[in-house]
Amino acid sequence: MKEFFSDIRNDKITQRSFFGSIFIIFLSVIYILFYYSNLPPFIPLYNQLPWGEQRLASTSGILIPSLLGFVIFVFNLILSSIIYKRVPLISRMLSITTLLIAILTFLFIIRTVQIVL
C-alpha cells in the first residue's frame, strides 16, 4: 500500500494539497463538535431549495458537508495515485481541487453555524 501512494508523497504539490485538505476537513469537524450543543434542532442546510421547511435539516445534518468533503478527498487521492505515473499534471489539479473543496466546505460550515447562533 505504501508503494501505491509513493508518487503522491514524493511530489510536494500533491503532498501539501492533500495534507492541507485533510487538515481543513478535520478542523471543520472539530468546529462542528465545538458548537454542536449550541445548535438549534433544525438548521438551514439546503440553501438552493425554496424558502421554508424544505431548507431545514436536523442538527446532525451539519456533518454532511464534512462527510462529503472527506469522500471527495479519498476518491481524488486514490484517483491521483493511479493517474500520477501517466499524467502528473492531472494529479496535481485533483489535489488542488480537493484543497479548494475542503476550504469552501469549511467556510460553508462556519457561515451556517454563525447564521443559526
C-alpha positions in Angstrom: 0.0 0.0 0.0 2.9 2.4 0.7 4.1 1.9 -2.9 0.6 2.9 -4.1 0.9 6.4 -2.6 4.7 6.8 -3.0 4.4 9.1 -6.0 1.9 11.3 -4.2 4.2 11.6 -1.2 7.3 12.5 -3.4 5.5 15.4 -5.2 5.4 18.5 -3.0 2.3 20.0 -4.6 0.1 16.9 -4.2 1.5 16.1 -0.8 0.9 19.6 0.6 -2.5 19.9 -1.0 -3.8 16.6 0.2 -2.3 17.2 3.7 -3.9 20.6 3.8 -7.2 19.2 2.7 -7.4 16.5 5.4 -6.3 19.1 8.0 -9.1 21.5 7.0 -11.7 18.7 6.9 -10.5 17.7 10.4 -10.7 21.3 11.5 -14.2 21.6 10.3 -15.3 18.5 12.2 -13.7 20.0 15.4 -15.5 23.3 14.8 -18.8 21.4 14.4 -18.3 19.4 17.5 -17.4 22.5 19.5 -20.6 24.3 18.6 -22.9 21.2 18.3 -24.5 21.5 21.7 -25.5 25.2 21.0 -27.2 24.5 17.6 -31.0 24.5 17.4 -32.9 21.3 16.4 -33.1 22.4 12.8 -30.6 24.3 10.7 -30.8 25.8 7.2 -28.6 23.5 5.2 -30.2 23.1 1.8 -30.0 26.7 0.6 -30.9 26.1 -3.0 -34.4 24.9 -2.1 -37.4 27.2 -1.8 -37.9 29.1 1.4 -39.5 27.2 4.3 -39.2 23.8 5.9 -37.6 22.3 2.8 -34.4 24.1 3.5 -34.0 22.7 7.0 -32.1 19.7 8.2 -31.7 18.2 11.6 -28.7 19.3 13.7 -26.8 16.2 12.8 -27.1 17.2 9.1 -24.3 19.8 9.7 -21.9 16.8 9.4 -23.0 16.1 5.8 -20.7 18.7 4.1 -17.6 17.4 6.1 -18.5 13.8 5.2 -18.9 14.7 1.6 -15.6 16.6 1.6 -13.9 13.5 3.1 -15.4 11.2 0.4 -14.2 13.6 -2.3 -10.8 13.6 -0.6 -10.5 9.8 -0.6 -11.7 9.5 -4.2 -9.3 12.1 -5.5 -6.4 10.7 -3.5 -6.9 7.2 -5.0 -7.5 8.6 -8.5 -4.4 10.8 -8.3 -2.2 7.9 -7.2 -3.5 5.8 -10.1 -3.1 8.6 -12.7 0.2 10.1 -11.4 2.5 7.9 -13.5 0.9 8.8 -16.7 -0.1 12.4 -16.2 1.3 14.2 -13.1 -0.5 17.4 -14.0 -3.9 15.9 -13.6 -2.9 14.5 -10.2 -1.8 18.0 -9.2 -5.0 19.5 -10.4 -7.1 17.0 -8.5 -5.1 17.7 -5.3 -5.6 21.4 -5.6 -9.3 20.9 -6.4 -9.6 18.8 -3.3 -8.0 21.6 -1.2 -10.4 24.2 -2.7 -13.4 21.9 -1.9 -12.2 21.5 1.7 -11.7 25.3 2.1 -15.2 26.0 0.7 -16.8 23.3 2.8 -15.1 24.8 5.9 -16.4 28.3 5.0 -19.9 26.9 4.4 -19.9 25.3 7.8 -18.6 28.4 9.6 -21.2 30.6 7.9 -24.1 28.2 8.6 -23.2 27.9 12.3 -22.8 31.7 12.5 -26.3 32.2 11.0 -28.1 30.0 13.5 -26.2 31.1 16.6 
